[in-house]
Amino acid sequence: MNVDEVQILLQRLQSLIGCVVMGSKENTRLCFISFLVGGHVLLEGVPGVGKTLLARCFARSLGLDLKRVQCTPDLMPGDVIGANIFDFRTQSFTLTKGPIFTEFLLTDEINRTPPKTQSALLEAMQERSVTIDGTTHALSSRFMVMATQNPVEHEGTYPLPEAQLDRFLFQLQIAYPDEEQEVQAVIAHASSSGMPDLEALGIERLTDEVGIDALRSVARGVHLEPRIARYIVALARASRDHPSLMVGLSPRAATMLAAAARANAACDGRDFVVPDDAKSLILPVARHRVMLTPTAEMDDARVDDVISQIAGQVPAPH
């Protein structure tokens, strides 16, 4: 497989999902980039804009085994990762695996579950393994978490800790569709008020396990010149020095941005990274990792505006 085939598969994926989730072209691309580099995605938007539907369509199109966790205030870590249950018939403990043992984990309303349960995902998202009672269990190499959360919540929510947020490669803002897209959505889904039947809507598998491994191999093989790497580091360091930011991008964030830039190049049919690959991804990579100063918050500064300002000020290599 080569970069041209990666680009063609992405176009097919966007076309397929776009028939069900209107206006999802760019978000589908970013989800695909994240999957190519083994990243995770946090989808943020008001209820009813298609966050869960986008996740389900994405997993089905890539042929991934999907399990879903509905996050609630009483959700416990064992409900996610599983536990050793004593079997009285055999007089021994048997591992009952939780939904985290899958290829694609959809966690709905992740900010409704307490920090103790949120932390159960940390090891899985970083190391693709789960430790239960001192024993480490490996997860699938294709393991991916796609979480949803609502931007405006009052009671019953728990803000994601910085360590949890840092495990997500992208935070994507799912906005309202434009008028024409909304009309198309009403026409496409007006036959039922429940979750659409993806099979009936024509969402089919576009690749298999071998194809997925080949896709990821192509993304890893994209050339990253040292001057582009320096540009990515310059973006990260500029965020740490910006007067409106109390917390900037970490070295891990810079590394993840470089990996995503490689995948972005492959999606454009190139086997080399250009500065725009990094510049175009800095916003979804950085918006959930940086933190405004109290003064900036009092001045009603927006994180996205500050990041865009940084991207515009750091000179890109020619």
One Martini backbone bead per residue (centre of mass of N, CA, C, O) as a GRO file, in nm:
protein
  318
    1MET     BB    1   0.099   0.034   0.018
    2ASN     BB    2   0.015   0.378  -0.043
    3VAL     BB    3  -0.066   0.712  -0.041
    4ASP     BB    4  -0.287   0.687  -0.259
    5GLU     BB    5  -0.458   0.472  -0.106
    6VAL     BB    6  -0.512   0.644   0.140
    7GLN     BB    7  -0.665   0.870  -0.006
    8ILE     BB    8  -0.890   0.692  -0.126
    9LEU     BB    9  -1.003   0.580   0.140
   10LEU     BB   10  -1.080   0.851   0.261
   11GLN     BB   11  -1.283   0.933   0.042
   12ARG     BB   12  -1.472   0.693   0.091
   13LEU     BB   13  -1.527   0.753   0.389
   14GLN     BB   14  -1.647   1.037   0.355
   15SER     BB   15  -1.876   0.955   0.164
   16LEU     BB   16  -2.016   0.746   0.344
   17ILE     BB   17  -2.059   0.920   0.604
   18GLY     BB   18  -2.186   1.177   0.461
   19CYS     BB   19  -2.472   1.028   0.411
   20VAL     BB   20  -2.533   1.036   0.737
   21VAL     BB   21  -2.323   1.269   0.825
   22MET     BB   22  -2.360   1.584   0.802
   23GLY     BB   23  -2.067   1.765   0.778
   24SER     BB   24  -1.810   1.529   0.828
   25LYS     BB   25  -1.545   1.549   0.664
   26GLU     BB   26  -1.327   1.670   0.860
   27ASN     BB   27  -1.377   1.479   1.104
   28THR     BB   28  -1.314   1.219   0.953
   29ARG     BB   29  -1.022   1.287   0.890
   30LEU     BB   30  -0.924   1.318   1.187
   31CYS     BB   31  -1.000   1.034   1.277
   32PHE     BB   32  -0.817   0.891   1.071
   33ILE     BB   33  -0.550   1.011   1.162
   34SER     BB   34  -0.565   0.901   1.450
   35PHE     BB   35  -0.578   0.600   1.372
   36LEU     BB   36  -0.304   0.580   1.219
   37VAL     BB   37  -0.143   0.675   1.510
   38GLY     BB   38  -0.302   0.573   1.773
   39GLY     BB   39  -0.531   0.761   1.852
   40HIS     BB   40  -0.751   0.986   2.023
   41VAL     BB   41  -1.101   1.107   2.062
   42LEU     BB   42  -1.268   1.423   2.129
   43LEU     BB   43  -1.613   1.496   2.139
   44GLU     BB   44  -1.766   1.821   2.100
   45GLY     BB   45  -2.115   1.882   2.184
   46VAL     BB   46  -2.422   1.910   2.149
   47PRO     BB   47  -2.701   1.762   2.156
   48GLY     BB   48  -2.775   1.616   1.831
   49VAL     BB   49  -2.501   1.632   1.616
   50GLY     BB   50  -2.354   1.326   1.580
   51LYS     BB   51  -2.133   1.186   1.756
   52THR     BB   52  -2.221   0.887   1.780
   53LEU     BB   53  -2.271   0.837   1.479
   54LEU     BB   54  -1.984   0.887   1.385
   55ALA     BB   55  -1.852   0.660   1.549
   56ARG     BB   56  -2.015   0.420   1.431
   57CYS     BB   57  -1.942   0.464   1.135
   58PHE     BB   58  -1.635   0.446   1.162
   59ALA     BB   59  -1.615   0.157   1.278
   60ARG     BB   60  -1.770   0.010   1.050
   61SER     BB   61  -1.592   0.099   0.805
   62LEU     BB   62  -1.325  -0.049   0.951
   63GLY     BB   63  -1.413  -0.315   1.109
   64LEU     BB   64  -1.471  -0.255   1.412
   65ASP     BB   65  -1.493  -0.343   1.734
   66LEU     BB   66  -1.775  -0.234   1.923
   67LYS     BB   67  -1.795  -0.051   2.233
   68ARG     BB   68  -2.014   0.075   2.498
   69VAL     BB   69  -2.010   0.362   2.726
   70GLN     BB   70  -2.224   0.485   2.975
   71CYS     BB   71  -2.177   0.764   3.147
   72THR     BB   72  -2.191   0.777   3.506
   73PRO     BB   73  -2.170   0.857   3.842
   74ASP     BB   74  -2.178   0.519   3.913
   75LEU     BB   75  -1.933   0.447   3.762
   76MET     BB   76  -1.696   0.193   3.760
   77PRO     BB   77  -1.396   0.059   3.681
   78GLY     BB   78  -1.507  -0.239   3.655
   79ASP     BB   79  -1.716  -0.160   3.425
   80VAL     BB   80  -1.472  -0.125   3.215
   81ILE     BB   81  -1.229  -0.350   3.274
   82GLY     BB   82  -1.310  -0.536   3.503
   83ALA     BB   83  -1.303  -0.866   3.683
   84ASN     BB   84  -1.250  -1.086   3.945
   85ILE     BB   85  -1.450  -1.376   3.975
   86PHE     BB   86  -1.594  -1.589   4.191
   87ASP     BB   87  -1.611  -1.945   4.149
   88PHE     BB   88  -1.786  -2.190   4.319
   89ARG     BB   89  -1.743  -2.437   4.132
   90THR     BB   90  -1.408  -2.396   4.103
   91GLN     BB   91  -1.266  -2.226   4.326
   92SER     BB   92  -1.221  -1.958   4.140
   93PHE     BB   93  -1.091  -1.709   3.944
   94THR     BB   94  -1.259  -1.503   3.695
   95LEU     BB   95  -1.235  -1.327   3.410
   96THR     BB   96  -1.422  -1.028   3.354
   97LYS     BB   97  -1.463  -0.855   3.085
   98GLY     BB   98  -1.470  -0.551   2.970
   99PRO     BB   99  -1.533  -0.312   2.720
  100ILE     BB  100  -1.220  -0.249   2.674
  101PHE     BB  101  -1.221  -0.526   2.516
  102THR     BB  102  -1.136  -0.380   2.222
  103GLU     BB  103  -1.108  -0.166   1.935
  104PHE     BB  104  -1.375   0.022   1.997
  105LEU     BB  105  -1.433   0.290   2.226
  106LEU     BB  106  -1.740   0.422   2.340
  107THR     BB  107  -1.767   0.727   2.535
  108ASP     BB  108  -2.036   0.856   2.683
  109GLU     BB  109  -2.015   1.121   2.862
  110ILE     BB  110  -1.731   1.138   3.025
  111ASN     BB  111  -1.806   1.393   3.228
  112ARG     BB  112  -2.010   1.200   3.418
  113THR     BB  113  -1.768   1.065   3.537
  114PRO     BB  114  -1.557   0.996   3.766
  115PRO     BB  115  -1.216   1.015   3.807
  116LYS     BB  116  -1.169   0.716   3.883
  117THR     BB  117  -1.286   0.612   3.608
  118GLN     BB  118  -1.120   0.778   3.412
  119SER     BB  119  -0.840   0.649   3.506
  120ALA     BB  120  -0.892   0.362   3.377
  121LEU     BB  121  -0.799   0.471   3.080
  122LEU     BB  122  -0.497   0.549   3.080
  123GLU     BB  123  -0.345   0.283   3.024
  124ALA     BB  124  -0.498   0.204   2.766
  125MET     BB  125  -0.428   0.468   2.596
  126GLN     BB  126  -0.109   0.445   2.626
  127GLU     BB  127  -0.045   0.098   2.642
  128ARG     BB  128  -0.257  -0.117   2.567
  129SER     BB  129  -0.349  -0.187   2.875
  130VAL     BB  130  -0.454  -0.398   3.161
  131THR     BB  131  -0.483  -0.384   3.520
  132ILE     BB  132  -0.570  -0.680   3.720
  133ASP     BB  133  -0.466  -0.771   4.008
  134GLY     BB  134  -0.152  -0.743   3.882
  135THR     BB  135  -0.252  -0.808   3.590
  136THR     BB  136  -0.156  -0.792   3.253
  137HIS     BB  137  -0.356  -0.687   2.970
  138ALA     BB  138  -0.386  -0.700   2.643
  139LEU     BB  139  -0.460  -0.510   2.371
  140SER     BB  140  -0.537  -0.402   2.088
  141SER     BB  141  -0.361  -0.247   1.830
  142ARG     BB  142  -0.656  -0.101   1.743
  143PHE     BB  143  -0.703   0.067   1.979
  144MET     BB  144  -0.986   0.299   2.042
  145VAL     BB  145  -1.088   0.621   2.161
  146MET     BB  146  -1.426   0.761   2.167
  147ALA     BB  147  -1.532   1.064   2.300
  148THR     BB  148  -1.801   1.231   2.469
  149GLN     BB  149  -1.912   1.581   2.508
  150ASN     BB  150  -2.048   1.853   2.671
  151PRO     BB  151  -1.994   2.197   2.692
  152VAL     BB  152  -2.277   2.242   2.860
  153GLU     BB  153  -2.267   2.202   3.209
  154HIS     BB  154  -2.367   2.149   3.553
  155GLU     BB  155  -2.484   1.885   3.665
  156GLY     BB  156  -2.305   1.584   3.693
  157THR     BB  157  -2.002   1.683   3.645
  158TYR     BB  158  -1.652   1.605   3.535
  159PRO     BB  159  -1.367   1.722   3.485
  160LEU     BB  160  -1.105   1.664   3.300
  161PRO     BB  161  -0.807   1.577   3.348
  162GLU     BB  162  -0.504   1.646   3.218
  163ALA     BB  163  -0.411   1.348   3.179
  164GLN     BB  164  -0.660   1.269   3.009
  165LEU     BB  165  -0.649   1.481   2.783
  166ASP     BB  166  -0.353   1.400   2.682
  167ARG     BB  167  -0.456   1.123   2.545
  168PHE     BB  168  -0.571   1.307   2.335
  169LEU     BB  169  -0.511   1.410   2.024
  170PHE     BB  170  -0.813   1.512   1.978
  171GLN     BB  171  -1.033   1.801   1.970
  172LEU     BB  172  -1.365   1.812   1.859
  173GLN     BB  173  -1.592   2.034   1.705
  174ILE     BB  174  -1.944   1.993   1.703
  175ALA     BB  175  -2.145   2.145   1.495
  176TYR     BB  176  -2.377   2.287   1.341
  177PRO     BB  177  -2.538   2.264   1.070
  178ASP     BB  178  -2.632   2.370   0.798
  179GLU     BB  179  -2.919   2.411   0.633
  180GLU     BB  180  -2.877   2.197   0.406
  181GLN     BB  181  -2.774   1.969   0.591
  182GLU     BB  182  -3.029   1.956   0.768
  183VAL     BB  183  -3.224   1.879   0.545
  184GLN     BB  184  -3.082   1.613   0.471
  185ALA     BB  185  -3.112   1.483   0.752
  186VAL     BB  186  -3.419   1.481   0.763
  187ILE     BB  187  -3.461   1.306   0.510
  188ALA     BB  188  -3.278   1.057   0.600
  189HIS     BB  189  -3.412   1.039   0.928
  190ALA     BB  190  -3.744   1.058   0.936
  191SER     BB  191  -3.832   0.743   0.981
  192SER     BB  192  -3.674   0.788   1.266
  193SER     BB  193  -3.602   0.859   1.621
  194GLY     BB  194  -3.373   0.679   1.630
  195MET     BB  195  -3.117   0.490   1.570
  196PRO     BB  196  -2.973   0.424   1.296
  197ASP     BB  197  -2.940   0.193   1.038
  198LEU     BB  198  -2.643   0.127   0.895
  199GLU     BB  199  -2.705  -0.094   0.693
  200ALA     BB  200  -2.947   0.052   0.555
  201LEU     BB  201  -2.746   0.309   0.485
  202GLY     BB  202  -2.462   0.167   0.368
  203ILE     BB  203  -2.263   0.082   0.591
  204GLU     BB  204  -1.940  -0.034   0.513
  205ARG     BB  205  -1.668  -0.222   0.468
  206LEU     BB  206  -1.333  -0.110   0.352
  207THR     BB  207  -1.157  -0.298   0.546
  208ASP     BB  208  -0.896  -0.473   0.707
  209GLU     BB  209  -0.649  -0.574   0.909
  210VAL     BB  210  -0.431  -0.560   0.692
  211GLY     BB  211  -0.501  -0.276   0.589
  212ILE     BB  212  -0.453  -0.125   0.854
  213ASP     BB  213  -0.153  -0.195   0.887
  214ALA     BB  214  -0.073  -0.065   0.616
  215LEU     BB  215  -0.163   0.223   0.674
  216ARG     BB  216   0.025   0.270   0.920
  217SER     BB  217   0.290   0.218   0.769
  218VAL     BB  218   0.271   0.458   0.577
  219ALA     BB  219   0.262   0.684   0.792
  220ARG     BB  220   0.545   0.609   0.919
  221GLY     BB  221   0.700   0.657   0.625
  222VAL     BB  222   0.688   0.948   0.642
  223HIS     BB  223   0.870   1.227   0.582
  224LEU     BB  224   1.073   1.406   0.837
  225GLU     BB  225   1.215   1.690   0.860
  226PRO     BB  226   1.408   1.872   1.074
  227ARG     BB  227   1.272   2.153   1.010
  228ILE     BB  228   0.985   2.056   1.083
  229ALA     BB  229   1.047   1.972   1.370
  230ARG     BB  230   1.131   2.259   1.459
  231TYR     BB  231   0.859   2.387   1.404
  232ILE     BB  232   0.697   2.220   1.609
  233VAL     BB  233   0.863   2.308   1.853
  234ALA     BB  234   0.808   2.612   1.820
  235LEU     BB  235   0.506   2.594   1.876
  236ALA     BB  236   0.527   2.477   2.161
  237ARG     BB  237   0.713   2.703   2.285
  238ALA     BB  238   0.521   2.942   2.227
  239SER     BB  239   0.296   2.846   2.424
  240ARG     BB  240   0.476   2.880   2.687
  241ASP     BB  241   0.528   3.211   2.625
  242HIS     BB  242   0.246   3.298   2.637
  243PRO     BB  243   0.065   3.538   2.818
  244SER     BB  244  -0.228   3.370   2.801
  245LEU     BB  245  -0.060   3.118   2.910
  246MET     BB  246  -0.009   2.879   3.168
  247VAL     BB  247  -0.031   2.628   2.964
  248GLY     BB  248   0.140   2.438   2.745
  249LEU     BB  249   0.304   2.245   2.538
  250SER     BB  250   0.428   1.941   2.531
  251PRO     BB  251   0.647   1.713   2.411
  252ARG     BB  252   0.423   1.508   2.352
  253ALA     BB  253   0.252   1.694   2.174
  254ALA     BB  254   0.469   1.734   1.956
  255THR     BB  255   0.489   1.435   1.878
  256MET     BB  256   0.188   1.402   1.797
  257LEU     BB  257   0.191   1.619   1.577
  258ALA     BB  258   0.399   1.478   1.396
  259ALA     BB  259   0.236   1.221   1.347
  260ALA     BB  260  -0.013   1.364   1.225
  261ALA     BB  261   0.137   1.499   0.989
  262ARG     BB  262   0.204   1.239   0.845
  263ALA     BB  263  -0.089   1.146   0.800
  264ASN     BB  264  -0.178   1.398   0.644
  265ALA     BB  265   0.008   1.356   0.404
  266ALA     BB  266  -0.107   1.080   0.319
  267CYS     BB  267  -0.401   1.194   0.269
  268ASP     BB  268  -0.262   1.379   0.026
  269GLY     BB  269  -0.040   1.192  -0.126
  270ARG     BB  270   0.220   1.212   0.062
  271ASP     BB  271   0.582   1.136   0.159
  272PHE     BB  272   0.577   1.432   0.295
  273VAL     BB  273   0.634   1.700   0.505
  274VAL     BB  274   0.467   2.004   0.570
  275PRO     BB  275   0.390   2.278   0.749
  276ASP     BB  276   0.072   2.258   0.704
  277ASP     BB  277   0.030   1.994   0.856
  278ALA     BB  278   0.076   2.124   1.137
  279LYS     BB  279  -0.094   2.388   1.122
  280SER     BB  280  -0.377   2.239   1.069
  281LEU     BB  281  -0.347   2.069   1.368
  282ILE     BB  282  -0.302   2.255   1.621
  283LEU     BB  283  -0.589   2.294   1.730
  284PRO     BB  284  -0.684   1.993   1.805
  285VAL     BB  285  -0.419   1.942   1.978
  286ALA     BB  286  -0.429   2.212   2.184
  287ARG     BB  287  -0.714   2.301   2.314
  288HIS     BB  288  -0.688   2.066   2.563
  289ARG     BB  289  -0.381   2.151   2.681
  290VAL     BB  290  -0.430   2.435   2.736
  291MET     BB  291  -0.407   2.735   2.962
  292LEU     BB  292  -0.546   2.996   3.087
  293THR     BB  293  -0.525   3.279   3.231
  294PRO     BB  294  -0.698   3.469   3.445
  295THR     BB  295  -0.676   3.727   3.276
  296ALA     BB  296  -0.777   3.608   3.007
  297GLU     BB  297  -1.054   3.522   3.116
  298MET     BB  298  -1.147   3.812   3.195
  299ASP     BB  299  -1.104   3.896   2.875
  300ASP     BB  300  -1.241   3.666   2.697
  301ALA     BB  301  -1.058   3.455   2.604
  302ARG     BB  302  -0.968   3.224   2.345
  303VAL     BB  303  -0.808   2.944   2.276
  304ASP     BB  304  -0.829   2.938   1.964
  305ASP     BB  305  -0.715   3.225   1.922
  306VAL     BB  306  -0.436   3.180   2.050
  307ILE     BB  307  -0.343   2.949   1.867
  308SER     BB  308  -0.374   3.102   1.600
  309GLN     BB  309  -0.169   3.319   1.672
  310ILE     BB  310   0.074   3.134   1.699
  311ALA     BB  311   0.062   3.014   1.409
  312GLY     BB  312   0.103   3.308   1.278
  313GLN     BB  313   0.394   3.380   1.420
  314VAL     BB  314   0.532   3.127   1.338
  315PRO     BB  315   0.776   3.053   1.133
  316ALA     BB  316   0.798   2.893   0.834
  317PRO     BB  317   0.948   2.687   0.643
  318HIS     BB  318   1.058   2.674   0.295
   0.00000   0.00000   0.00000
